[in-house]
Amino acid sequence: MTGKLATNVCERASDIAQTAMAEIVHAVLSAGEFALFAEFGQHRALRAGEHLFLRNQAGSTMYVIVTGAIELDFGEDLVVKTLGQHEFFGELGLLIGDHPRSADARATTDSLVLELDHTDFQRLVDRDPGLVAYFLRRTIMRVVSNEQVLIRQLRRRNHDLETALDNLYVTTHQLTHTRELVRTDELTGLHNRRGLALYLQECRNHDNGAPQGLLLIDCDHFKQVNDEYGHQAGDRVLQSVANILRSVATEQDRACRLGGDEFCLLLRQADPDALQHAAQFILSAVHGLMGRPGGQPHVCPVSIGVSLLEPDSDWSDWYARADNALYQAKRLGGNRLHWSRAATATP
């Protein structure tokens, strides 16, 4: 036998087996079975729309459709089944006794069904045990087949759920990443003006209140660095300043690049000594980088405006006071810090 012929024979055998199994597990009685069931079953008429039983309701009888149609609704997203003439259902209630129904059974048209209880079924066994044995074998195989279908559905549902969770994770990560990009300066990694605004909004929404101190930092002679060494060197200078500010800021503080070569550092908890210390640290770190050897500058001098903040004021007032102090530091030659005159205590 050639390989192709063997494959065709196997496929044909598989098709025959699947067809035979479908006929065995199909919930319809043969003519002989129906005649036997009709002899002992009790007739029950249903009007269109009338329920025979409801899901989870205990049952101990089975039914065979004589005429009409019965709809089985298993709930959730399971497929609704519609059964027709000579099809049977509810057999687990008969065989197990007081078994919870797995579906709502409703007549879709005026229907007539046979109802069989334990006594009726025992009479069937006494009359034709061979035929009943074949019916029970089909019933068992049908239950197994339904269980396999349910297992496949559960596996598919679990797979769909896992896929949905993975997609949700990816989407959440993308949204978080996008949100960070919106509030972050691309060059330095510090917060930008939008990030600053969101930070101030968060401060107002929390009990610990507004920040208490502001350092406004501006690079001295930055344009000269760009003109003499190029924009890449200028970018490195800005990144160096950003790294220094990042090293000073705590988790509660916020270091931001406001634009160009202007930066700020908002301190959540600050007194004059803390502000003075932070500003002096920045100046010392800048001086240390300026002293490093190399053909191109690692950083340039900075001027710092220092201001204590009044909690009842807003950002525009805070910025104006710190900016005025920064202007004075620039006017005095730069490379220094200067306090806002609004500060109640100036070191």
C-alpha positions as a Markdown table, in Angstrom:
| # | Residue | x | y | z |
|---|---|---|---|---|
| 1 | Met | 0.0 | 0.0 | 0.0 |
| 2 | Thr | 1.5 | 3.4 | -1.0 |
| 3 | Gly | 1.9 | 6.2 | 1.5 |
| 4 | Lys | -0.8 | 8.3 | -0.3 |
| 5 | Leu | -3.3 | 5.4 | -0.4 |
| 6 | Ala | -2.6 | 4.6 | 3.3 |
| 7 | Thr | -3.3 | 8.3 | 4.2 |
| 8 | Asn | -6.6 | 8.3 | 2.2 |
| 9 | Val | -7.6 | 5.0 | 3.9 |
| 10 | Cys | -6.8 | 6.5 | 7.4 |
| 11 | Glu | -8.7 | 9.7 | 6.6 |
| 12 | Arg | -11.7 | 7.7 | 5.4 |
| 13 | Ala | -11.7 | 5.5 | 8.5 |
| 14 | Ser | -11.5 | 8.6 | 10.7 |
| 15 | Asp | -14.5 | 10.2 | 8.8 |
| 16 | Ile | -16.5 | 7.0 | 9.2 |
| 17 | Ala | -15.6 | 6.8 | 12.9 |
| 18 | Gln | -16.6 | 10.4 | 13.5 |
| 19 | Thr | -19.9 | 9.9 | 11.7 |
| 20 | Ala | -20.6 | 6.8 | 13.7 |
| 21 | Met | -19.8 | 8.5 | 16.9 |
| 22 | Ala | -22.0 | 11.5 | 15.9 |
| 23 | Glu | -24.9 | 9.1 | 15.3 |
| 24 | Ile | -24.4 | 7.3 | 18.6 |
| 25 | Val | -24.2 | 10.5 | 20.7 |
| 26 | His | -26.9 | 12.4 | 18.8 |
| 27 | Ala | -29.8 | 12.8 | 21.2 |
| 28 | Val | -32.5 | 11.4 | 18.9 |
| 29 | Leu | -34.4 | 8.1 | 19.4 |
| 30 | Ser | -34.6 | 5.5 | 16.7 |
| 31 | Ala | -38.1 | 4.4 | 15.6 |
| 32 | Gly | -38.0 | 1.4 | 17.9 |
| 33 | Glu | -36.8 | 3.4 | 20.9 |
| 34 | Phe | -39.4 | 6.0 | 20.4 |
| 35 | Ala | -42.2 | 3.4 | 20.1 |
| 36 | Leu | -41.0 | 1.8 | 23.4 |
| 37 | Phe | -40.7 | 5.2 | 25.2 |
| 38 | Ala | -44.1 | 6.3 | 23.9 |
| 39 | Glu | -45.7 | 3.2 | 25.3 |
| 40 | Phe | -44.8 | 4.1 | 28.9 |
| 41 | Gly | -44.2 | 7.9 | 28.9 |
| 42 | Gln | -46.7 | 10.4 | 30.0 |
| 43 | His | -47.8 | 13.0 | 27.4 |
| 44 | Arg | -47.4 | 16.6 | 28.4 |
| 45 | Ala | -48.5 | 19.6 | 26.2 |
| 46 | Leu | -46.6 | 22.9 | 26.2 |
| 47 | Arg | -47.6 | 26.3 | 24.8 |
| 48 | Ala | -45.1 | 28.3 | 22.8 |
| 49 | Gly | -42.9 | 30.2 | 25.3 |
| 50 | Glu | -43.7 | 28.0 | 28.2 |
| 51 | His | -40.8 | 26.7 | 30.4 |
| 52 | Leu | -40.6 | 23.0 | 31.1 |
| 53 | Phe | -37.8 | 23.6 | 33.7 |
| 54 | Leu | -35.2 | 26.2 | 34.7 |
| 55 | Arg | -31.4 | 26.0 | 35.1 |
| 56 | Asn | -30.2 | 24.7 | 38.5 |
| 57 | Gln | -33.7 | 23.4 | 39.3 |
| 58 | Ala | -33.6 | 19.8 | 40.6 |
| 59 | Gly | -35.1 | 17.3 | 38.3 |
| 60 | Ser | -35.7 | 13.5 | 38.2 |
| 61 | Thr | -37.4 | 13.0 | 34.9 |
| 62 | Met | -36.4 | 12.9 | 31.2 |
| 63 | Tyr | -38.3 | 14.1 | 28.1 |
| 64 | Val | -38.7 | 13.1 | 24.5 |
| 65 | Ile | -40.2 | 15.5 | 22.0 |
| 66 | Val | -43.2 | 14.1 | 20.1 |
| 67 | Thr | -44.0 | 17.3 | 18.2 |
| 68 | Gly | -42.8 | 20.9 | 18.2 |
| 69 | Ala | -39.4 | 22.2 | 19.4 |
| 70 | Ile | -37.7 | 22.8 | 22.7 |
| 71 | Glu | -34.9 | 25.4 | 23.2 |
| 72 | Leu | -32.1 | 24.6 | 25.8 |
| 73 | Asp | -30.4 | 27.8 | 27.1 |
| 74 | Phe | -27.2 | 27.0 | 29.0 |
| 75 | Gly | -26.6 | 30.6 | 29.9 |
| 76 | Glu | -23.5 | 32.8 | 29.7 |
| 77 | Asp | -21.9 | 32.6 | 26.3 |
| 78 | Leu | -22.7 | 28.9 | 25.6 |
| 79 | Val | -24.6 | 28.0 | 22.4 |
| 80 | Val | -28.4 | 27.7 | 22.7 |
| 81 | Lys | -29.6 | 24.4 | 21.4 |
| 82 | Thr | -33.0 | 23.8 | 19.7 |
| 83 | Leu | -34.2 | 20.2 | 19.8 |
| 84 | Gly | -36.9 | 18.7 | 17.5 |
| 85 | Gln | -39.0 | 15.6 | 17.0 |
| 86 | His | -37.9 | 12.4 | 18.8 |
| 87 | Glu | -34.9 | 14.1 | 20.4 |
| 88 | Phe | -34.5 | 13.6 | 24.2 |
| 89 | Phe | -33.1 | 15.6 | 27.0 |
| 90 | Gly | -33.0 | 15.7 | 30.8 |
| 91 | Glu | -31.8 | 12.1 | 31.1 |
| 92 | Leu | -29.3 | 12.9 | 33.8 |
| 93 | Gly | -32.1 | 13.9 | 36.1 |
| 94 | Leu | -33.7 | 10.5 | 35.5 |
| 95 | Leu | -30.6 | 8.4 | 35.9 |
| 96 | Ile | -29.0 | 10.3 | 38.8 |
| 97 | Gly | -32.1 | 11.7 | 40.6 |
| 98 | Asp | -32.7 | 15.2 | 41.8 |
| 99 | His | -29.9 | 16.4 | 39.5 |
| 100 | Pro | -29.7 | 20.2 | 38.9 |
| 101 | Arg | -30.8 | 21.1 | 35.4 |
| 102 | Ser | -27.9 | 22.5 | 33.3 |
| 103 | Ala | -30.2 | 24.7 | 31.1 |
| 104 | Asp | -33.5 | 26.4 | 30.8 |
| 105 | Ala | -35.9 | 24.3 | 28.7 |
| 106 | Arg | -38.5 | 26.4 | 26.8 |
| 107 | Ala | -41.0 | 25.5 | 24.1 |
| 108 | Thr | -40.4 | 27.7 | 21.0 |
| 109 | Thr | -43.7 | 26.5 | 19.5 |
| 110 | Asp | -46.7 | 24.6 | 20.7 |
| 111 | Ser | -45.2 | 21.2 | 21.6 |
| 112 | Leu | -46.0 | 17.8 | 22.9 |
| 113 | Val | -43.4 | 15.9 | 25.0 |
| 114 | Leu | -43.1 | 12.5 | 26.7 |
| 115 | Glu | -42.2 | 12.6 | 30.4 |
| 116 | Leu | -40.6 | 9.6 | 32.0 |
| 117 | Asp | -39.8 | 9.1 | 35.7 |
| 118 | His | -38.0 | 6.3 | 37.5 |
| 119 | Thr | -41.1 | 4.1 | 37.5 |
| 120 | Asp | -41.7 | 4.5 | 33.8 |
| 121 | Phe | -38.0 | 3.8 | 33.0 |
| 122 | Gln | -38.0 | 0.6 | 35.1 |
| 123 | Arg | -41.0 | -0.6 | 33.0 |
| 124 | Leu | -38.9 | 0.1 | 29.9 |
| 125 | Val | -36.1 | -2.0 | 31.3 |
| 126 | Asp | -38.5 | -4.9 | 32.1 |
| 127 | Arg | -40.0 | -4.7 | 28.6 |
| 128 | Asp | -36.8 | -4.6 | 26.5 |
| 129 | Pro | -33.5 | -4.6 | 28.5 |
| 130 | Gly | -31.4 | -4.9 | 25.3 |
| 131 | Leu | -32.8 | -1.8 | 23.7 |
| 132 | Val | -32.6 | 0.2 | 27.0 |
| 133 | Ala | -29.0 | -1.0 | 27.4 |
| 134 | Tyr | -28.1 | 0.4 | 24.0 |
| 135 | Phe | -29.9 | 3.7 | 24.9 |
| 136 | Leu | -27.9 | 3.9 | 28.1 |
| 137 | Arg | -24.6 | 3.3 | 26.3 |
| 138 | Arg | -25.5 | 6.1 | 23.9 |
| 139 | Thr | -26.4 | 8.3 | 26.8 |
| 140 | Ile | -23.1 | 7.7 | 28.6 |
| 141 | Met | -21.1 | 8.4 | 25.4 |
| 142 | Arg | -23.1 | 11.5 | 24.9 |
| 143 | Val | -22.3 | 12.7 | 28.4 |
| 144 | Val | -18.6 | 12.0 | 27.8 |
| 145 | Ser | -18.7 | 13.8 | 24.5 |
| 146 | Asn | -20.4 | 16.8 | 26.1 |
| 147 | Glu | -17.8 | 16.8 | 28.8 |
| 148 | Gln | -15.0 | 16.8 | 26.2 |
| 149 | Val | -16.7 | 19.7 | 24.4 |
| 150 | Leu | -17.0 | 21.6 | 27.7 |
| 151 | Ile | -13.3 | 21.0 | 28.5 |
| 152 | Arg | -12.4 | 22.3 | 25.0 |
| 153 | Gln | -14.6 | 25.4 | 25.6 |
| 154 | Leu | -13.0 | 26.0 | 29.0 |
| 155 | Arg | -9.5 | 25.7 | 27.5 |
| 156 | Arg | -10.4 | 28.0 | 24.8 |
| 157 | Arg | -12.0 | 30.5 | 27.2 |
| 158 | Asn | -8.9 | 30.3 | 29.4 |
| 159 | His | -6.7 | 30.9 | 26.4 |
| 160 | Asp | -8.9 | 33.9 | 25.4 |
| 161 | Leu | -8.7 | 35.2 | 29.0 |
| 162 | Glu | -4.9 | 34.9 | 29.0 |
| 163 | Thr | -4.7 | 36.6 | 25.7 |
| 164 | Ala | -7.0 | 39.4 | 27.0 |
| 165 | Leu | -4.9 | 39.8 | 30.1 |
| 166 | Asp | -1.7 | 39.9 | 28.0 |
| 167 | Asn | -3.3 | 42.6 | 25.8 |
| 168 | Leu | -4.4 | 44.5 | 28.8 |
| 169 | Tyr | -0.9 | 44.4 | 30.3 |
| 170 | Val | 0.6 | 45.6 | 27.0 |
| 171 | Thr | -1.9 | 48.3 | 26.7 |
| 172 | Thr | -1.4 | 49.4 | 30.3 |
| 173 | His | 2.3 | 49.4 | 29.8 |
| 174 | Gln | 2.0 | 51.5 | 26.6 |
| 175 | Leu | -0.3 | 54.0 | 28.3 |
| 176 | Thr | 2.1 | 54.3 | 31.2 |
| 177 | His | 5.0 | 54.7 | 28.9 |
| 178 | Thr | 3.1 | 57.3 | 26.8 |
| 179 | Arg | 2.1 | 59.2 | 29.9 |
| 180 | Glu | 5.7 | 59.3 | 31.0 |
| 181 | Leu | 6.8 | 60.5 | 27.6 |
| 182 | Val | 4.2 | 63.3 | 27.7 |
| 183 | Arg | 5.5 | 64.6 | 31.1 |
| 184 | Thr | 9.2 | 63.9 | 30.6 |
| 185 | Asp | 11.9 | 65.9 | 28.8 |
| 186 | Glu | 13.4 | 63.7 | 26.1 |
| 187 | Leu | 16.9 | 65.0 | 26.3 |
| 188 | Thr | 17.5 | 65.0 | 30.1 |
| 189 | Gly | 14.9 | 62.6 | 31.4 |
| 190 | Leu | 13.7 | 65.2 | 33.9 |
| 191 | His | 10.1 | 66.3 | 34.1 |
| 192 | Asn | 9.0 | 69.0 | 31.6 |
| 193 | Arg | 6.5 | 71.8 | 32.1 |
| 194 | Arg | 3.6 | 69.4 | 31.8 |
| 195 | Gly | 5.2 | 67.1 | 34.3 |
| 196 | Leu | 5.7 | 70.1 | 36.6 |
| 197 | Ala | 2.0 | 71.1 | 36.3 |
| 198 | Leu | 0.9 | 67.5 | 37.1 |
| 199 | Tyr | 3.2 | 67.4 | 40.1 |
| 200 | Leu | 1.8 | 70.7 | 41.5 |
| 201 | Gln | -1.7 | 69.3 | 41.0 |
| 202 | Glu | -0.8 | 66.2 | 42.9 |
| 203 | Cys | 0.6 | 68.3 | 45.7 |
| 204 | Arg | -2.7 | 70.2 | 46.0 |
| 205 | Asn | -4.7 | 67.0 | 46.1 |
| 206 | His | -2.7 | 65.5 | 49.0 |
| 207 | Asp | -2.7 | 66.4 | 52.6 |
| 208 | Asn | 1.0 | 67.1 | 52.8 |
| 209 | Gly | 0.4 | 70.2 | 50.7 |
| 210 | Ala | 2.5 | 72.4 | 48.5 |
| 211 | Pro | 6.3 | 72.3 | 48.1 |
| 212 | Gln | 8.2 | 74.7 | 50.5 |
| 213 | Gly | 11.2 | 75.7 | 48.4 |
| 214 | Leu | 12.3 | 76.5 | 44.9 |
| 215 | Leu | 15.6 | 76.7 | 43.1 |
| 216 | Leu | 15.6 | 78.2 | 39.7 |
| 217 | Ile | 18.8 | 77.3 | 37.8 |
| 218 | Asp | 20.1 | 78.8 | 34.5 |
| 219 | Cys | 23.3 | 78.0 | 32.7 |
| 220 | Asp | 25.8 | 80.8 | 32.3 |
| 221 | His | 27.2 | 81.4 | 28.8 |
| 222 | Phe | 25.4 | 78.4 | 27.4 |
| 223 | Lys | 25.0 | 80.0 | 24.0 |
| 224 | Gln | 28.8 | 80.3 | 23.9 |
| 225 | Val | 29.1 | 76.6 | 24.4 |
| 226 | Asn | 26.8 | 75.8 | 21.5 |
| 227 | Asp | 28.5 | 78.3 | 19.2 |
| 228 | Glu | 32.0 | 77.2 | 20.0 |
| 229 | Tyr | 31.6 | 73.4 | 20.5 |
| 230 | Gly | 28.3 | 72.6 | 18.7 |
| 231 | His | 24.9 | 71.4 | 19.8 |
| 232 | Gln | 26.0 | 68.0 | 20.8 |
| 233 | Ala | 28.3 | 69.5 | 23.4 |
| 234 | Gly | 25.5 | 71.7 | 24.5 |
| 235 | Asp | 23.3 | 68.7 | 25.0 |
| 236 | Arg | 25.9 | 67.0 | 27.1 |
| 237 | Val | 26.1 | 70.1 | 29.3 |
| 238 | Leu | 22.3 | 70.1 | 29.8 |
| 239 | Gln | 22.4 | 66.4 | 30.6 |
| 240 | Ser | 25.2 | 67.0 | 33.2 |
| 241 | Val | 23.1 | 69.7 | 34.9 |
| 242 | Ala | 20.1 | 67.4 | 34.9 |
| 243 | Asn | 22.1 | 64.6 | 36.5 |
| 244 | Ile | 23.3 | 66.9 | 39.3 |
| 245 | Leu | 19.7 | 68.0 | 40.0 |
| 246 | Arg | 18.5 | 64.4 | 39.9 |
| 247 | Ser | 21.2 | 63.5 | 42.6 |
| 248 | Val | 19.9 | 66.3 | 44.9 |
| 249 | Ala | 16.2 | 65.6 | 44.6 |
| 250 | Thr | 14.4 | 63.2 | 46.9 |
| 251 | Glu | 11.4 | 61.1 | 45.9 |
| 252 | Gln | 9.1 | 63.9 | 47.1 |
| 253 | Asp | 11.0 | 66.6 | 45.3 |
| 254 | Arg | 10.7 | 67.4 | 41.6 |
| 255 | Ala | 13.6 | 68.4 | 39.2 |
| 256 | Cys | 12.4 | 69.8 | 35.9 |
| 257 | Arg | 13.7 | 71.3 | 32.7 |
| 258 | Leu | 11.6 | 74.3 | 32.0 |
| 259 | Gly | 13.0 | 74.8 | 28.5 |
| 260 | Gly | 16.3 | 75.7 | 26.9 |
| 261 | Asp | 19.0 | 75.9 | 29.6 |
| 262 | Glu | 16.6 | 76.7 | 32.4 |
| 263 | Phe | 15.9 | 74.2 | 35.2 |
| 264 | Cys | 14.1 | 74.2 | 38.5 |
| 265 | Leu | 14.1 | 72.1 | 41.6 |
| 266 | Leu | 11.1 | 72.1 | 43.8 |
| 267 | Leu | 11.7 | 70.8 | 47.4 |
| 268 | Arg | 8.7 | 69.4 | 49.2 |
| 269 | Gln | 10.2 | 69.8 | 52.7 |
| 270 | Ala | 12.6 | 72.7 | 53.0 |
| 271 | Asp | 13.8 | 75.4 | 55.3 |
| 272 | Pro | 16.4 | 78.1 | 54.6 |
| 273 | Asp | 19.2 | 75.8 | 55.7 |
| 274 | Ala | 18.0 | 73.0 | 53.4 |
| 275 | Leu | 17.6 | 75.3 | 50.4 |
| 276 | Gln | 21.0 | 76.8 | 51.0 |
| 277 | His | 22.6 | 73.4 | 51.3 |
| 278 | Ala | 21.0 | 72.1 | 48.1 |
| 279 | Ala | 22.0 | 75.2 | 46.1 |
| 280 | Gln | 25.6 | 75.1 | 47.4 |
| 281 | Phe | 25.8 | 71.4 | 46.5 |
| 282 | Ile | 24.7 | 72.1 | 42.9 |
| 283 | Leu | 27.3 | 74.8 | 42.6 |
| 284 | Ser | 30.0 | 72.6 | 44.0 |
| 285 | Ala | 29.1 | 69.7 | 41.7 |
| 286 | Val | 29.2 | 72.0 | 38.7 |
| 287 | His | 32.6 | 73.3 | 39.8 |
| 288 | Gly | 33.9 | 69.8 | 40.1 |
| 289 | Leu | 32.8 | 68.8 | 36.6 |
| 290 | Met | 34.3 | 72.0 | 35.2 |
| 291 | Gly | 37.6 | 71.0 | 36.6 |
| 292 | Arg | 37.8 | 67.7 | 34.8 |
| 293 | Pro | 40.2 | 67.6 | 31.9 |
| 294 | Gly | 38.9 | 67.3 | 28.3 |
| 295 | Gly | 38.8 | 69.1 | 25.1 |
| 296 | Gln | 35.0 | 69.9 | 25.4 |
| 297 | Pro | 33.2 | 71.2 | 28.4 |
| 298 | His | 31.3 | 68.7 | 30.6 |
| 299 | Val | 29.2 | 71.5 | 32.1 |
| 300 | Cys | 29.1 | 75.2 | 32.3 |
| 301 | Pro | 28.7 | 77.6 | 35.3 |
| 302 | Val | 25.1 | 78.1 | 36.6 |
| 303 | Ser | 23.3 | 80.8 | 38.4 |
| 304 | Ile | 20.6 | 79.9 | 41.0 |
| 305 | Gly | 17.7 | 81.9 | 42.3 |
| 306 | Val | 16.6 | 80.6 | 45.7 |
| 307 | Ser | 13.1 | 81.2 | 47.2 |
| 308 | Leu | 11.0 | 80.0 | 50.1 |
| 309 | Leu | 7.4 | 79.4 | 49.0 |
| 310 | Glu | 4.2 | 80.7 | 50.5 |
| 311 | Pro | 1.7 | 77.9 | 50.4 |
| 312 | Asp | -1.2 | 80.2 | 49.6 |
| 313 | Ser | 0.5 | 81.5 | 46.4 |
| 314 | Asp | 0.6 | 79.7 | 43.0 |
| 315 | Trp | 3.3 | 78.8 | 40.6 |
| 316 | Ser | 3.4 | 82.1 | 38.8 |
| 317 | Asp | 4.1 | 83.9 | 42.1 |
| 318 | Trp | 6.7 | 81.4 | 43.1 |
| 319 | Tyr | 8.4 | 81.6 | 39.7 |
| 320 | Ala | 8.4 | 85.4 | 39.6 |
| 321 | Arg | 10.2 | 85.6 | 43.0 |
| 322 | Ala | 12.8 | 83.0 | 42.1 |
| 323 | Asp | 13.3 | 84.5 | 38.7 |
| 324 | Asn | 14.0 | 87.9 | 40.2 |
| 325 | Ala | 16.6 | 86.3 | 42.5 |
| 326 | Leu | 18.1 | 84.5 | 39.5 |
| 327 | Tyr | 18.3 | 87.8 | 37.6 |
| 328 | Gln | 20.2 | 89.3 | 40.5 |
| 329 | Ala | 22.6 | 86.3 | 40.5 |
| 330 | Lys | 23.2 | 86.9 | 36.8 |
| 331 | Arg | 23.7 | 90.6 | 37.3 |
| 332 | Leu | 26.4 | 90.0 | 39.8 |
| 333 | Gly | 28.3 | 87.9 | 37.3 |
| 334 | Gly | 26.7 | 84.5 | 37.5 |
| 335 | Asn | 28.2 | 81.3 | 38.9 |
| 336 | Arg | 26.5 | 81.9 | 42.2 |
| 337 | Leu | 23.2 | 81.7 | 44.2 |
| 338 | His | 21.0 | 84.6 | 45.2 |
| 339 | Trp | 18.1 | 84.6 | 47.6 |
| 340 | Ser | 14.7 | 86.1 | 46.9 |
| 341 | Arg | 14.1 | 89.2 | 49.1 |
| 342 | Ala | 10.7 | 87.8 | 49.9 |
| 343 | Ala | 12.4 | 85.1 | 52.0 |
| 344 | Thr | 11.9 | 85.7 | 55.7 |
| 345 | Ala | 15.2 | 84.2 | 56.6 |
| 346 | Thr | 18.2 | 84.5 | 54.3 |
| 347 | Pro | 21.5 | 82.8 | 55.2 |
